[in-house]
Amino acid sequence: MGSAKKSSAARTARIEEMRRAEQARERRNRILVAAASVVVVAGLVAGGVVLVQAQSDDGGSSAADDAKTAGKFATDADGVRAWKGTLGREHVTKSVDYPVTPPVGGDHNPVWMNCNGDVYEDEINPTNAVHSLEHGAVWVTYNGDAPKAEVEALAAKVRKTPYTLMSPVDGQKDPVVLTAWGHQRTVTGAADPAVDAFLEKFVQGQQTPEPGAACTGGLSK
């Protein structure tokens, strides 16, 4: 019991630290945006209008089959399926044909889904959700077979946990699935001990390609 309390306290402290870091990043971003605006205005006054077309390395025109995601799952001792293979990380503006549902990584939209404990009642674009995974979020998904009470209990847990998001995914095989970048497992419901274990390990875990990246300021629906 004592060790469980210590683990819970440590996790709470880590989440609070992530929340403070997120707030600091948002303040820095506002300062940078303000500074950039001043530079742009100064340039216009001087008569030099420069058009900068920001594109991803692939020109933003990647087709659906350009996920560059190849491999297969291997189940670890703790029941988590780990993706063994390549996970592309290009920014693309078109849909991506992911090999698994929900996807565990791959090429993705330049804009992430907000994942600061956000619960979405409708399905979301997987390419935006994958970007959230890249930032170290855990994505909780469910299909129509998931009991309503379990969905509500999971939603309550997600809302209390930064760097998480939740949405329905009708195409997934199992009723409830937890997904992080390159990792995934099924759970029976909110009371399943595997839920807390997965969150503890993978929220901003070692698998995160971009640790500390924002989980706010993206898409909210």
Residue pairs with C-beta under 8 A, 6 or more apart in sequence:
7 200
11 199
11 200
14 204
15 161
15 162
15 163
15 203
18 162
18 163
18 204
18 212
19 162
21 212
22 116
22 162
22 214
22 215
22 216
25 212
25 214
26 214
26 216
26 217
29 214
29 217
43 49
43 50
56 90
56 91
56 92
56 110
57 90
57 91
58 66
58 90
58 91
58 92
60 91
60 92
60 93
60 110
61 93
61 94
62 90
62 92
62 93
62 94
62 96
62 107
63 94
64 94
64 95
64 96
64 97
65 97
66 88
66 90
66 92
66 96
66 107
67 88
67 96
67 97
67 98
67 99
67 106
67 107
68 86
68 87
68 88
68 90
68 106
68 107
69 85
69 86
69 87
69 88
69 98
69 99
69 103
69 105
69 106
69 107
70 85
70 86
70 99
71 83
71 84
71 85
71 86
71 87
72 83
72 84
72 85
73 81
73 82
73 83
73 84
73 100
73 184
74 81
74 82
74 84
75 81
75 82
76 82
78 194
78 197
79 185
79 194
80 183
80 184
80 185
80 198
80 201
81 183
81 184
81 185
82 182
82 183
83 104
83 105
83 182
83 183
83 184
87 104
87 105
87 106
87 181
87 182
88 105
88 106
88 107
89 105
89 106
89 107
89 108
89 134
89 209
90 107
90 108
91 107
91 108
91 109
91 110
92 107
92 108
92 109
92 127
93 109
93 110
95 127
96 103
96 106
96 107
96 108
96 126
96 127
96 130
98 106
98 126
98 130
100 184
101 126
101 169
101 171
101 172
101 173
102 126
102 129
102 139
102 141
102 169
102 172
102 177
102 179
102 184
103 126
103 129
103 130
103 179
104 133
104 179
104 180
104 181
104 182
104 183
104 184
105 130
105 133
105 134
105 181
105 182
106 130
107 127
107 130
108 127
108 128
108 130
108 131
108 134
109 125
109 127
109 128
109 130
109 131
110 131
111 128
111 131
111 218
111 219
112 128
112 129
112 131
112 132
112 134
112 135
112 214
112 215
112 218
112 219
113 120
113 124
113 125
113 128
113 129
113 131
113 132
113 165
113 218
113 219
113 220
114 132
114 165
114 215
114 216
114 217
114 218
114 219
114 220
115 132
115 135
115 137
115 139
115 163
115 164
115 165
115 215
115 218
116 162
116 163
116 215
116 216
117 158
117 159
117 160
117 161
117 162
117 164
117 165
118 158
118 164
118 165
118 166
118 220
119 155
119 158
119 159
119 165
119 166
119 167
120 165
120 166
120 167
120 168
120 221
121 167
121 168
122 167
122 168
122 221
123 167
123 168
123 169
123 170
124 167
124 219
124 221
125 219
126 169
128 218
128 219
129 139
129 165
129 167
131 218
132 139
132 165
132 215
132 218
133 139
133 179
133 180
133 181
134 181
134 208
134 209
134 210
134 213
135 163
135 208
135 210
135 213
135 214
135 215
136 163
136 180
136 181
136 202
136 203
136 204
136 205
136 208
136 210
136 211
136 212
136 213
136 215
137 163
137 164
137 165
137 180
137 203
137 215
138 161
138 163
138 164
138 165
138 178
138 179
138 180
138 198
138 199
138 202
138 203
139 164
139 165
139 166
139 167
139 178
139 179
139 180
140 154
140 158
140 164
140 165
140 166
140 167
140 176
140 177
140 178
140 179
141 166
141 167
141 168
141 169
141 172
141 176
141 177
141 178
141 179
142 150
142 151
142 154
142 166
142 168
142 169
142 172
142 175
142 176
142 177
143 168
143 169
143 170
143 171
143 172
143 173
143 174
143 175
144 168
144 170
145 175
146 175
146 176
146 189
147 175
147 189
150 175
150 176
150 188
150 189
150 190
153 189
153 190
153 191
154 166
154 176
154 189
154 190
154 195
155 166
156 190
157 190
157 195
158 164
158 165
158 166
161 199
161 203
162 203
162 215
163 203
163 204
163 215
164 199
164 203
169 177
174 186
175 186
176 186
176 187
176 188
176 189
177 184
177 185
177 186
177 187
178 184
178 185
178 186
178 187
178 194
178 195
178 198
178 199
178 202
180 198
180 202
180 203
180 205
180 207
181 207
181 208
181 209
182 207
183 202
183 207
185 194
185 198
187 194
187 195
187 198
189 195
204 211
204 212
